[in-house]
Amino acid sequence: MKQPNNTLLRVNEPTTLLPFLLDKMGGMSRTGVKQLLQHRQVSVNGEIITNPTSALNTGDTISIRHGLPSEELHHPKLRVVYEDEWLIVVEKEEGLLTVATYPGSTETTVFSILKQYVRRSNPRGGIYTVHRLDRETSGLLVFAKTKELQEYMREWWKQLVTKRTYVAVAEGLFEQSEGQIRTYLTEDKRNAVVYSSPVDDGGKLSITNYRVLQSAQRADSRAFSLVELNLETGRTNQIRVHLASIGHPVAGDRKYGSHQEPPIDRLALHARVLEFVHPVTEKTLHFETPIPNTFSRCVRN
């Protein structure tokens, strides 16, 4: 699945990246090699590397992309967490859609930003959505660089993903510090809402495990809890609907029953941890972001 116009090199003995490239690049200057690294044109075993002192092991594969250099992504609501020849993992802020909601939309989305980013270094490059986050949910997302990989990851998503952890600020104080929510969820696409049922009504069985990290009864009589949530299934709006179903809607979630004045100016839900098996290298990749400071402030007395 490598991009065209790549040079592939094999490491025969342990070394570091800069001297290896100087030896293999046919007289290229030290400055020229460093520019390849700075422009994100060098990958080691599929992962883009910019550090010239990175260690290399016997059997490692080095890929050098020629043509237009890859550039850093600079956007106030999106940052690249990981990138290799096949995947991009990003962290988005709230207020940014994953993909457009209707054909022909000109709204800026994570997809549109990444499409431009990828094509700056490879005009024929593509970007393909694997999963989504709601507009007002922040956190981690993974995208594929080929249609075939997108289809594979979607089909085997449940088997590939080993951990998905969210944090939320929920209304009220929980009676139990941890528990499991199991209901059947039905999506009404016409009205863009999801319904929950404790019994099998034809919906999809959905499971969310929760653990209360901290709670606070505030001076203004409002109570909020900081909750960690691990998904066993990944349905549309699952966390939002599940927390609402037990009487603790996500703070600021008017759509699913929030009735208190929100403690922060956003939906208090963040995709904090994403761990999955790389579909090409078969290595387990783990990505983790901090709990937003605004969330922690919500549960301080």
C-alpha positions, 0 to 999 in steps of 0.5 A, a space after each residue: 500500500 505504499 505511495 508511488 515514487 517511494 525509495 525503499 531501503 532495508 536496515 542490515 545492522 543496528 544504527 541510527 537514522 541520520 548516518 543510515 540515510 547519509 550512507 544510502 542516499 547517494 551523496 546527499 548532503 547532511 542538510 538535504 537529508 535533514 530536510 527530508 526528515 523535517 518535511 516528513 518524507 521518511 517513514 520507518 516501518 510505515 511510521 513517519 519519523 522526523 528525529 535524525 537520532 532515531 534508532 534503527 534495528 536490523 530488518 527495519 524498512 525505510 521508505 523515502 517519499 519523493 515529490 512534494 514534501 509533507 507539511 505539518 498540519 496547522 489548524 486551531 481545532 485539529 492536530 495529528 497524533 499519529 501518521 504512517 503510510 496507511 493511517 492518520 490518527 487525529 484529535 479534534 476539538 468540539 464544534 468540528 464535524 467529522 464529515 459533512 452531513 449532506 452532499 455538496 456541503 462547503 462546511 469545514 470538517 475533519 475530513 475536508 481538512 485532512 483531504 487538503 493536508 494529504 494532497 499537499 504532499 501527494 496530489 493523488 492521495 486520499 482520506 477515508 472515514 473509519 468512524 465518527 465523533 459528534 460535532 460537539 464531542 472532542 477527542 481521538 479519530 482514526 482515518 484510512 488512506 485507502 478505500 480498501 483499508 477503510 472497508 477492512 477496518 469498518 468490517 473488522 472494527 469490533 475485532 481491531 479496537 481493543 479499547 475506547 475510553 471516553 470521559 464525560 461530565 454528567 449531571 447529578 451524583 451517582 448512587 454507585 461508583 461504577 456499573 454497566 448500562 445495557 439497553 437496546 438502542 434504535 436510531 430514528 434517522 429521520 428525526 436524528 435521535 436515538 431511543 433506548 429500551 431496557 427490553 429487546 424491542 428490535 433495537 441493537 444491544 448496546 453496552 457501556 461500562 462507567 466509573 465515577 472519577 469525581 463528584 461535587 455538590 456545588 455551592 449553587 446547589 448543582 451537582 456534577 460527576 466526572 465519569 469514565 466510560 468504556 464502550 463494548 459496543 459503538 452505537 450512534 450517540 450511545 454514551 449520551 443516550 445511556 447516561 440519560 437513560 439512568 438519569 445522568 445526562 451529559 452536561 450541556 446535552 439538551 438533546 438527551 435530557 440535560 436540564 441544568 445550566 451547563 457548567 461549561 460552554 460545550 457538550 461535556 464529552 471527550 474521546 480520551 483513549 483509542 487503542 487498536 490493532 494496526 490492520 497492516 503491521 498488526 501492532 497494537 497502537 495506543 493513543 491517550 489524551 488528557 482529561 480536559 481541564 474544563 471538565 475537571 473544574 466542573 467537579 470542584 466545590 
